[in-house]
Amino acid sequence: MINTATGDGSRFGADRAAHVRSVGLSVAEIAAVLQAQLGQALLGVIVGKNARTLARWAHATVRPPQASEKLLRDTFQVLEILCLVHSADVVRAWFMGMNPDLGDASPAEALSEGRSREVMAAARSYVAAA
């Protein structure tokens, strides 16, 4: 994999680029991207909120609580890693499907359970196999 942000093939370059974007964007921008990429229903599963709440976050009319913001940023960082080498449809399917690296839980379920680090490890493994 060649990371276009750094010009190198290292996993760390891709990780750094995803991290920089996840902290550099506003929470409203992140919520909007996640809704567009994953859909409101899937994002709702991850953060445990309804479509109305997600829309308010994306339009910056309401700021999410700190725990929800962390989960949005973590989810976005995973999304960024996956989008480097896979299409939007594949990435969305990856978030929904059973994952052997997560004990057959879906990444969306694992994120909702607070297992962000495990999900990131599973994403890195998936990207490395591409």
NUNUPA-775553 format. One record per atom (N, C-alpha, C, CB): residue number from 0; residue in one letter; atom name; z, y, x. Coordinates in steps of 0.05 Angstrom, whole numbers, plus 5000, padded with zeros to 4 digits. Glycine has a CB too. Example, Ala and Ser with C-alpha at 12.3 -4.5 7.8 and 13.67 -1.06 7.14 Angstrom:
0; a; N; 5156; 4886; 5264
0; a; CA; 5156; 4910; 5246
0; a; C; 5156; 4934; 5264
0; a; CB; 5181; 4911; 5226
1; s; N; 5142; 4955; 5257
1; s; CA; 5143; 4979; 5273
1; s; C; 5157; 5001; 5258
1; s; CB; 5114; 4988; 5282
***
This chain:
0; m; N; 5000; 4977; 5017
0; m; CA; 5000; 5000; 5000
0; m; C; 5000; 5025; 5018
0; m; CB; 5024; 5000; 4981
1; i; N; 4983; 5043; 5012
1; i; CA; 4982; 5069; 5027
1; i; C; 4994; 5090; 5008
1; i; CB; 4953; 5076; 5036
2; n; N; 5014; 5103; 5018
2; n; CA; 5027; 5124; 5002
2; n; C; 5011; 5150; 5006
2; n; CB; 5057; 5127; 5010
3; t; N; 5000; 5160; 4985
3; t; CA; 4984; 5184; 4987
3; t; C; 5001; 5209; 4992
3; t; CB; 4968; 5188; 4962
4; a; N; 5026; 5208; 4985
4; a; CA; 5043; 5231; 4990
4; a; C; 5050; 5234; 5020
4; a; CB; 5069; 5228; 4974
5; t; N; 5052; 5212; 5034
5; t; CA; 5060; 5213; 5062
5; t; C; 5037; 5205; 5081
5; t; CB; 5084; 5196; 5067
6; g; N; 5017; 5191; 5070
6; g; CA; 4996; 5181; 5087
6; g; C; 5002; 5156; 5103
6; g; CB; 4987; 5203; 5106
7; d; N; 5025; 5145; 5098
7; d; CA; 5032; 5120; 5112
7; d; C; 5035; 5097; 5093
7; d; CB; 5058; 5124; 5129
8; g; N; 5037; 5073; 5104
8; g; CA; 5039; 5049; 5088
8; g; C; 5067; 5039; 5084
8; g; CB; 5022; 5028; 5100
9; s; N; 5086; 5055; 5092
9; s; CA; 5114; 5045; 5091
9; s; C; 5125; 5047; 5063
9; s; CB; 5131; 5061; 5110
10; r; N; 5142; 5028; 5057
10; r; CA; 5157; 5029; 5032
10; r; C; 5174; 5053; 5030
10; r; CB; 5174; 5003; 5028
11; f; N; 5185; 5061; 5054
11; f; CA; 5203; 5084; 5054
11; f; C; 5189; 5110; 5048
11; f; CB; 5216; 5087; 5081
12; g; N; 5164; 5112; 5055
12; g; CA; 5148; 5136; 5047
12; g; C; 5145; 5138; 5017
12; g; CB; 5121; 5136; 5061
13; a; N; 5139; 5116; 5005
13; a; CA; 5136; 5115; 4976
13; a; C; 5163; 5120; 4962
13; a; CB; 5124; 5088; 4966
14; d; N; 5184; 5108; 4973
14; d; CA; 5210; 5113; 4961
14; d; C; 5218; 5142; 4963
14; d; CB; 5231; 5095; 4976
15; r; N; 5213; 5154; 4986
15; r; CA; 5220; 5182; 4990
15; r; C; 5205; 5200; 4971
15; r; CB; 5215; 5191; 5019
16; a; N; 5179; 5195; 4968
16; a; CA; 5163; 5211; 4950
16; a; C; 5173; 5209; 4921
16; a; CB; 5133; 5203; 4952
17; a; N; 5179; 5185; 4913
17; a; CA; 5190; 5181; 4886
17; a; C; 5217; 5195; 4882
17; a; CB; 5193; 5151; 4879
18; h; N; 5233; 5193; 4902
18; h; CA; 5259; 5206; 4901
18; h; C; 5256; 5237; 4899
18; h; CB; 5276; 5199; 4926
19; v; N; 5239; 5248; 4916
19; v; CA; 5235; 5277; 4916
19; v; C; 5226; 5286; 4889
19; v; CB; 5214; 5285; 4938
20; r; N; 5207; 5272; 4877
20; r; CA; 5198; 5280; 4850
20; r; C; 5220; 5277; 4829
20; r; CB; 5173; 5263; 4842
21; s; N; 5236; 5256; 4831
21; s; CA; 5257; 5251; 4811
21; s; C; 5279; 5272; 4812
21; s; CB; 5269; 5224; 4815
22; v; N; 5283; 5285; 4835
22; v; CA; 5303; 5306; 4836
22; v; C; 5291; 5334; 4834
22; v; CB; 5319; 5304; 4862
23; g; N; 5265; 5336; 4839
23; g; CA; 5252; 5362; 4838
23; g; C; 5242; 5371; 4811
23; g; CB; 5229; 5361; 4856
24; l; N; 5239; 5353; 4793
24; l; CA; 5230; 5361; 4766
24; l; C; 5254; 5366; 4748
24; l; CB; 5212; 5339; 4753
25; s; N; 5250; 5383; 4728
25; s; CA; 5271; 5388; 4709
25; s; C; 5275; 5363; 4691
25; s; CB; 5265; 5412; 4691
26; v; N; 5298; 5360; 4680
26; v; CA; 5303; 5337; 4662
26; v; C; 5285; 5337; 4638
26; v; CB; 5333; 5337; 4653
27; a; N; 5277; 5361; 4629
27; a; CA; 5258; 5362; 4607
27; a; C; 5230; 5351; 4615
27; a; CB; 5255; 5392; 4597
28; e; N; 5221; 5359; 4640
28; e; CA; 5196; 5348; 4650
28; e; C; 5197; 5318; 4652
28; e; CB; 5189; 5361; 4677
29; i; N; 5219; 5308; 4663
29; i; CA; 5222; 5279; 4666
29; i; C; 5222; 5265; 4639
29; i; CB; 5248; 5273; 4681
30; a; N; 5237; 5275; 4620
30; a; CA; 5238; 5263; 4593
30; a; C; 5210; 5263; 4581
30; a; CB; 5257; 5279; 4575
31; a; N; 5195; 5284; 4585
31; a; CA; 5168; 5286; 4573
31; a; C; 5149; 5265; 4587
31; a; CB; 5156; 5314; 4577
32; v; N; 5150; 5262; 4613
32; v; CA; 5134; 5243; 4627
32; v; C; 5141; 5215; 4618
32; v; CB; 5137; 5246; 4657
33; l; N; 5167; 5209; 4617
33; l; CA; 5175; 5182; 4609
33; l; C; 5166; 5175; 4580
33; l; CB; 5205; 5179; 4611
34; q; N; 5168; 5195; 4562
34; q; CA; 5159; 5190; 4535
34; q; C; 5129; 5185; 4534
34; q; CB; 5166; 5214; 4517
35; a; N; 5114; 5200; 4549
35; a; CA; 5085; 5197; 4550
35; a; C; 5077; 5170; 4562
35; a; CB; 5072; 5219; 4566
36; q; N; 5091; 5162; 4583
36; q; CA; 5084; 5137; 4597
36; q; C; 5095; 5112; 4583
36; q; CB; 5094; 5138; 4626
37; l; N; 5119; 5113; 4575
37; l; CA; 5132; 5089; 4563
37; l; C; 5132; 5088; 4533
37; l; CB; 5161; 5087; 4573
38; g; N; 5130; 5112; 4520
38; g; CA; 5132; 5114; 4491
38; g; C; 5161; 5118; 4483
38; g; CB; 5121; 5088; 4478
39; q; N; 5165; 5131; 4460
39; q; CA; 5192; 5137; 4451
39; q; C; 5209; 5112; 4445
39; q; CB; 5191; 5154; 4427
40; a; N; 5197; 5092; 4434
40; a; CA; 5212; 5068; 4427
40; a; C; 5224; 5055; 4452
40; a; CB; 5195; 5048; 4411
41; l; N; 5207; 5051; 4472
41; l; CA; 5217; 5038; 4497
41; l; C; 5237; 5055; 4511
41; l; CB; 5193; 5031; 4515
42; l; N; 5231; 5081; 4513
42; l; CA; 5251; 5099; 4526
42; l; C; 5277; 5100; 4510
42; l; CB; 5239; 5128; 4528
43; g; N; 5275; 5099; 4484
43; g; CA; 5299; 5097; 4467
43; g; C; 5316; 5073; 4473
43; g; CB; 5291; 5097; 4438
44; v; N; 5303; 5051; 4478
44; v; CA; 5318; 5027; 4486
44; v; C; 5333; 5032; 4512
44; v; CB; 5299; 5002; 4489
45; i; N; 5320; 5044; 4531
45; i; CA; 5332; 5049; 4557
45; i; C; 5356; 5068; 4555
45; i; CB; 5311; 5061; 4577
46; v; N; 5353; 5090; 4542
46; v; CA; 5375; 5110; 4541
46; v; C; 5393; 5108; 4516
46; v; CB; 5363; 5137; 4542
47; g; N; 5385; 5090; 4498
47; g; CA; 5402; 5086; 4474
47; g; C; 5402; 5110; 4455
47; g; CB; 5430; 5080; 4483
48; k; N; 5380; 5124; 4453
48; k; CA; 5378; 5147; 4435
48; k; C; 5354; 5145; 4418
48; k; CB; 5377; 5173; 4452
49; n; N; 5354; 5160; 4396
49; n; CA; 5331; 5159; 4377
49; n; C; 5309; 5179; 4385
49; n; CB; 5341; 5166; 4349
50; a; N; 5286; 5177; 4372
50; a; CA; 5263; 5192; 4379
50; a; C; 5268; 5222; 4376
50; a; CB; 5239; 5185; 4361
51; r; N; 5284; 5230; 4357
51; r; CA; 5290; 5259; 4353
51; r; C; 5305; 5270; 4377
51; r; CB; 5306; 5263; 4327
52; t; N; 5325; 5256; 4387
52; t; CA; 5340; 5264; 4410
52; t; C; 5322; 5266; 4434
52; t; CB; 5363; 5246; 4415
53; l; N; 5305; 5246; 4438
53; l; CA; 5287; 5246; 4461
53; l; C; 5268; 5269; 4460
53; l; CB; 5271; 5219; 4462
54; a; N; 5258; 5276; 4437
54; a; CA; 5240; 5299; 4434
54; a; C; 5254; 5325; 4441
54; a; CB; 5229; 5300; 4405
55; r; N; 5279; 5328; 4432
55; r; CA; 5294; 5352; 4439
55; r; C; 5298; 5354; 4469
55; r; CB; 5321; 5352; 4425
56; w; N; 5303; 5332; 4482
56; w; CA; 5306; 5333; 4511
56; w; C; 5280; 5341; 4525
56; w; CB; 5315; 5305; 4522
57; a; N; 5258; 5330; 4515
57; a; CA; 5232; 5335; 4527
57; a; C; 5223; 5364; 4523
57; a; CB; 5211; 5317; 4516
58; h; N; 5232; 5376; 4501
58; h; CA; 5225; 5404; 4495
58; h; C; 5246; 5423; 4505
58; h; CB; 5221; 5407; 4465
59; a; N; 5266; 5413; 4519
59; a; CA; 5287; 5430; 4531
59; a; C; 5303; 5446; 4510
59; a; CB; 5276; 5449; 4551
60; t; N; 5304; 5436; 4485
60; t; CA; 5321; 5449; 4465
60; t; C; 5350; 5440; 4468
60; t; CB; 5310; 5444; 4437
61; v; N; 5354; 5416; 4478
61; v; CA; 5380; 5405; 4483
61; v; C; 5379; 5391; 4510
61; v; CB; 5389; 5385; 4460
62; r; N; 5400; 5396; 4526
62; r; CA; 5402; 5382; 4552
62; r; C; 5417; 5356; 4548
62; r; CB; 5416; 5400; 4574
63; p; N; 5408; 5334; 4559
63; p; CA; 5422; 5309; 4556
63; p; C; 5449; 5309; 4571
63; p; CB; 5404; 5285; 4566
64; p; N; 5467; 5293; 4562
64; p; CA; 5492; 5290; 4576
64; p; C; 5486; 5280; 4605
64; p; CB; 5512; 5270; 4562
65; q; N; 5505; 5284; 4623
65; q; CA; 5501; 5277; 4651
65; q; C; 5493; 5248; 4655
65; q; CB; 5525; 5283; 4667
66; a; N; 5506; 5229; 4641
66; a; CA; 5500; 5201; 4644
66; a; C; 5472; 5195; 4635
66; a; CB; 5520; 5184; 4628
67; s; N; 5463; 5208; 4614
67; s; CA; 5435; 5204; 4604
67; s; C; 5415; 5216; 4624
67; s; CB; 5432; 5216; 4576
68; e; N; 5422; 5239; 4635
68; e; CA; 5404; 5252; 4654
68; e; C; 5401; 5233; 4679
68; e; CB; 5415; 5279; 4663
69; k; N; 5423; 5222; 4688
69; k; CA; 5421; 5204; 4711
69; k; C; 5403; 5180; 4704
69; k; CB; 5449; 5193; 4719
70; l; N; 5406; 5169; 4681
70; l; CA; 5389; 5146; 4672
70; l; C; 5360; 5154; 4670
70; l; CB; 5399; 5135; 4646
71; l; N; 5354; 5178; 4660
71; l; CA; 5327; 5187; 4659
71; l; C; 5315; 5190; 4687
71; l; CB; 5325; 5214; 4644
72; r; N; 5330; 5202; 4705
72; r; CA; 5321; 5206; 4732
72; r; C; 5317; 5179; 4747
72; r; CB; 5340; 5223; 4748
73; d; N; 5335; 5160; 4743
73; d; CA; 5332; 5134; 4755
73; d; C; 5307; 5120; 4744
73; d; CB; 5357; 5116; 4749
74; t; N; 5303; 5121; 4718
74; t; CA; 5280; 5108; 4705
74; t; C; 5254; 5121; 4715
74; t; CB; 5282; 5111; 4675
75; f; N; 5254; 5147; 4718
75; f; CA; 5231; 5162; 4728
75; f; C; 5224; 5153; 4757
75; f; CB; 5235; 5192; 4726
76; q; N; 5245; 5150; 4773
76; q; CA; 5240; 5142; 4801
76; q; C; 5228; 5114; 4802
76; q; CB; 5267; 5143; 4817
77; v; N; 5237; 5096; 4786
77; v; CA; 5225; 5069; 4785
77; v; C; 5196; 5072; 4775
77; v; CB; 5241; 5051; 4765
78; l; N; 5192; 5087; 4755
78; l; CA; 5164; 5091; 4745
78; l; C; 5146; 5102; 4767
78; l; CB; 5165; 5111; 4721
79; e; N; 5155; 5121; 4782
79; e; CA; 5139; 5132; 4803
79; e; C; 5131; 5111; 4824
79; e; CB; 5154; 5155; 4817
80; i; N; 5150; 5094; 4832
80; i; CA; 5144; 5073; 4851
80; i; C; 5122; 5054; 4840
80; i; CB; 5170; 5056; 4857
81; l; N; 5125; 5047; 4815
81; l; CA; 5105; 5028; 4803
81; l; C; 5078; 5041; 4799
81; l; CB; 5116; 5018; 4776
82; c; N; 5077; 5066; 4792
82; c; CA; 5052; 5080; 4787
82; c; C; 5035; 5084; 4812
82; c; CB; 5057; 5106; 4774
83; l; N; 5047; 5081; 4835
83; l; CA; 5032; 5083; 4860
83; l; C; 5010; 5062; 4862
83; l; CB; 5050; 5082; 4884
84; v; N; 5015; 5038; 4850
84; v; CA; 4996; 5016; 4854
84; v; C; 4987; 5003; 4828
84; v; CB; 5008; 4996; 4872
85; h; N; 4999; 5011; 4805
85; h; CA; 4992; 4998; 4780
85; h; C; 4984; 5019; 4759
85; h; CB; 5015; 4981; 4770
86; s; N; 4968; 5010; 4740
86; s; CA; 4959; 5027; 4718
86; s; C; 4983; 5032; 4699
86; s; CB; 4936; 5015; 4703
87; a; N; 4980; 5052; 4682
87; a; CA; 5000; 5059; 4663
87; a; C; 5006; 5036; 4644
87; a; CB; 4992; 5083; 4647
88; d; N; 4986; 5021; 4636
88; d; CA; 4990; 4998; 4618
88; d; C; 5006; 4976; 4631
88; d; CB; 4963; 4987; 4608
89; v; N; 5000; 4971; 4657
89; v; CA; 5015; 4950; 4671
89; v; C; 5044; 4959; 4675
89; v; CB; 5002; 4945; 4699
90; v; N; 5048; 4984; 4682
90; v; CA; 5075; 4994; 4686
90; v; C; 5092; 4992; 4660
90; v; CB; 5075; 5023; 4696
91; r; N; 5080; 5000; 4638
91; r; CA; 5094; 4998; 4612
91; r; C; 5101; 4969; 4606
91; r; CB; 5077; 5010; 4589
92; a; N; 5082; 4951; 4610
92; a; CA; 5087; 4922; 4606
92; a; C; 5109; 4912; 4624
92; a; CB; 5061; 4906; 4610
93; w; N; 5110; 4921; 4649
93; w; CA; 5131; 4913; 4668
93; w; C; 5158; 4921; 4657
93; w; CB; 5126; 4926; 4696
94; f; N; 5161; 4945; 4647
94; f; CA; 5187; 4953; 4636
94; f; C; 5195; 4937; 4612
94; f; CB; 5185; 4983; 4628
95; m; N; 5176; 4926; 4596
95; m; CA; 5182; 4911; 4572
95; m; C; 5187; 4881; 4577
95; m; CB; 5160; 4914; 4552
96; g; N; 5174; 4870; 4596
96; g; CA; 5174; 4841; 4599
96; g; C; 5198; 4829; 4613
96; g; CB; 5149; 4833; 4614
97; m; N; 5202; 4803; 4608
97; m; CA; 5224; 4789; 4623
97; m; C; 5218; 4790; 4652
97; m; CB; 5227; 4760; 4613
98; n; N; 5238; 4794; 4668
98; n; CA; 5235; 4796; 4697
98; n; C; 5253; 4776; 4711
98; n; CB; 5241; 4825; 4707
99; p; N; 5241; 4758; 4727
99; p; CA; 5258; 4737; 4741
99; p; C; 5277; 4749; 4761
99; p; CB; 5240; 4718; 4755
100; d; N; 5271; 4773; 4772
100; d; CA; 5290; 4786; 4790
100; d; C; 5314; 4798; 4776
100; d; CB; 5276; 4808; 4805
101; l; N; 5313; 4799; 4750
101; l; CA; 5335; 4811; 4734
101; l; C; 5347; 4790; 4715
101; l; CB; 5324; 4835; 4717
102; g; N; 5346; 4765; 4723
102; g; CA; 5357; 4743; 4706
102; g; C; 5342; 4741; 4680
102; g; CB; 5386; 4748; 4701
103; d; N; 5317; 4746; 4680
103; d; CA; 5299; 4746; 4657
103; d; C; 5304; 4767; 4636
103; d; CB; 5301; 4719; 4644
104; a; N; 5321; 4787; 4642
104; a; CA; 5324; 4811; 4625
104; a; C; 5300; 4828; 4631
104; a; CB; 5351; 4826; 4631
105; s; N; 5292; 4845; 4612
105; s; CA; 5271; 4864; 4617
105; s; C; 5283; 4887; 4634
105; s; CB; 5258; 4874; 4591
106; p; N; 5266; 4901; 4650
106; p; CA; 5276; 4924; 4664
106; p; C; 5288; 4945; 4645
106; p; CB; 5254; 4936; 4680
107; a; N; 5276; 4948; 4621
107; a; CA; 5287; 4967; 4602
107; a; C; 5315; 4960; 4594
107; a; CB; 5269; 4969; 4577
108; e; N; 5320; 4934; 4588
108; e; CA; 5347; 4925; 4581
108; e; C; 5366; 4929; 4604
108; e; CB; 5346; 4895; 4572
109; a; N; 5357; 4921; 4628
109; a; CA; 5374; 4924; 4652
109; a; C; 5382; 4953; 4657
109; a; CB; 5361; 4912; 4677
110; l; N; 5363; 4971; 4654
110; l; CA; 5369; 4999; 4657
110; l; C; 5390; 5008; 4637
110; l; CB; 5344; 5016; 4655
111; s; N; 5386; 4999; 4612
111; s; CA; 5405; 5007; 4591
111; s; C; 5433; 4997; 4596
111; s; CB; 5396; 4997; 4564
112; e; N; 5435; 4976; 4612
112; e; CA; 5461; 4964; 4619
112; e; C; 5473; 4976; 4645
112; e; CB; 5458; 4934; 4623
113; g; N; 5459; 4996; 4656
113; g; CA; 5469; 5010; 4680
113; g; C; 5462; 4996; 4706
113; g; CB; 5498; 5012; 4678
114; r; N; 5441; 4979; 4706
114; r; CA; 5434; 4963; 4729
114; r; C; 5410; 4976; 4744
114; r; CB; 5426; 4935; 4721
115; s; N; 5411; 5002; 4748
115; s; CA; 5389; 5017; 4760
115; s; C; 5381; 5007; 4788
115; s; CB; 5396; 5046; 4762
116; r; N; 5401; 5001; 4804
116; r; CA; 5394; 4992; 4831
116; r; C; 5380; 4965; 4831
116; r; CB; 5420; 4989; 4848
117; e; N; 5388; 4947; 4813
117; e; CA; 5374; 4921; 4811
117; e; C; 5346; 4925; 4801
117; e; CB; 5390; 4903; 4791
118; v; N; 5342; 4944; 4783
118; v; CA; 5315; 4949; 4772
118; v; C; 5298; 4961; 4794
118; v; CB; 5316; 4968; 4748
119; m; N; 5309; 4979; 4810
119; m; CA; 5293; 4990; 4832
119; m; C; 5285; 4968; 4852
119; m; CB; 5309; 5012; 4847
120; a; N; 5304; 4950; 4858
120; a; CA; 5297; 4928; 4876
120; a; C; 5275; 4910; 4865
120; a; CB; 5323; 4911; 4882
121; a; N; 5276; 4905; 4838
121; a; CA; 5256; 4889; 4825
121; a; C; 5229; 4904; 4826
121; a; CB; 5264; 4883; 4796
122; a; N; 5229; 4930; 4823
122; a; CA; 5204; 4946; 4824
122; a; C; 5192; 4945; 4852
122; a; CB; 5209; 4975; 4816
123; r; N; 5209; 4948; 4872
123; r; CA; 5199; 4946; 4900
123; r; C; 5187; 4919; 4906
123; r; CB; 5222; 4952; 4920
124; s; N; 5200; 4898; 4896
124; s; CA; 5190; 4871; 4900
124; s; C; 5163; 4868; 4886
124; s; CB; 5209; 4851; 4889
125; y; N; 5160; 4878; 4862
125; y; CA; 5135; 4877; 4847
125; y; C; 5112; 4892; 4861
125; y; CB; 5139; 4887; 4819
126; v; N; 5119; 4916; 4871
126; v; CA; 5099; 4932; 4885
126; v; C; 5091; 4918; 4911
126; v; CB; 5110; 4960; 4891
127; a; N; 5110; 4906; 4925
127; a; CA; 5104; 4893; 4951
127; a; C; 5085; 4869; 4946
127; a; CB; 5130; 4884; 4964
128; a; N; 5087; 4857; 4923
128; a; CA; 5070; 4833; 4917
128; a; C; 5042; 4841; 4909
128; a; CB; 5084; 4816; 4895
129; a; N; 5038; 4867; 4903
129; a; CA; 5012; 4876; 4893
129; a; C; 4991; 4876; 4915
129; a; CB; 5014; 4904; 4882
***
